């Protein structure tokens, strides 16, 4: 009786180890991708294996990752807020109140995809301004990225008690950066 109880305990203790070892061996052996096969069960078709084709994306050229070129060619920006303390509309107003905003030639769009009257299908915003507030602090952060490539163009932070108060200095930093990148290069190109 004691012997059978010992065997049962050993079996229960070693069984998970054996199955884990078998699954790691199965995972480590390379498996060639097989085409999807359809199986018909009760008049309905089911796929035996997911039909997944490898996604091939063209490699990015160095010109695609040039931040100055990205900033010069951008025409639209979308503002995404991850905090309730500083909303997108508050940041939108703060940016448009800056004195150099009109000179930049950027349009703020309300969503990532917008309809352009000149184009037949919806277009995507080129730049993304992501704003946030560090939890349990008065630090508000922003990151300006290119949506197509994910290149970080600018980032910064402002310390303020309220998001409305933080939006002014934050907008000033962003406009100053964009103005330097977009408009300061033009006079040197004319000479």
C-alpha positions, 0 to 999 in steps of 0.5 A: 500500500505504501509502495502504491502511494509513493508511486502515485505521489512520484507520478503526480510530481513528475508528470508536469515536469515530463510534459513541460520537457516534451513541450519545450522539445517540440517548441525547439524543433523547427517546423516548416510552414505548411499551407492552410488546409480546409476541413469540412465538418457538418457542412461548414468549412474550417481551416486546419491551420491559420493561413498566414503569409509573411508580411514583407515591408519595403526597407526604410531608406535613410531619407525616410528617417531624416528628421529635418526632412520629415518636419519640412514635408509634414502638413498635418498633426494629430494630438493624442492625450493619455491623461484627463488632466491635459486634453487634446482640445486644450493643447489644440487651443494652446498651439493655435494661440502661439504667435508663430503657429500660422507661419508653420503651415501645419493643420491640426486634425482631430483623428489619425485619419481624416478626409481630404477634399483633394484626395479620393480616400482618407489620409493619415496625419503625418505627425503625432503629438502624444501628451501625458502626465506622470502619475502622482506628479505635476510633470506633463510630458510630450513626444512628437513623432512621425506616424509613418516611420515612428521616428521621435522628432522632439520630446520634452516636459513641463512642470505645472500644477494643472494641465491648462497651465502646462499647455502654454509652456508646452505649446511654446516649446513645440512651436519654437522647435517646429519653427526652427526646423521648418522655417529657419532653413528656408532663408539659407536655401534662398541665398 
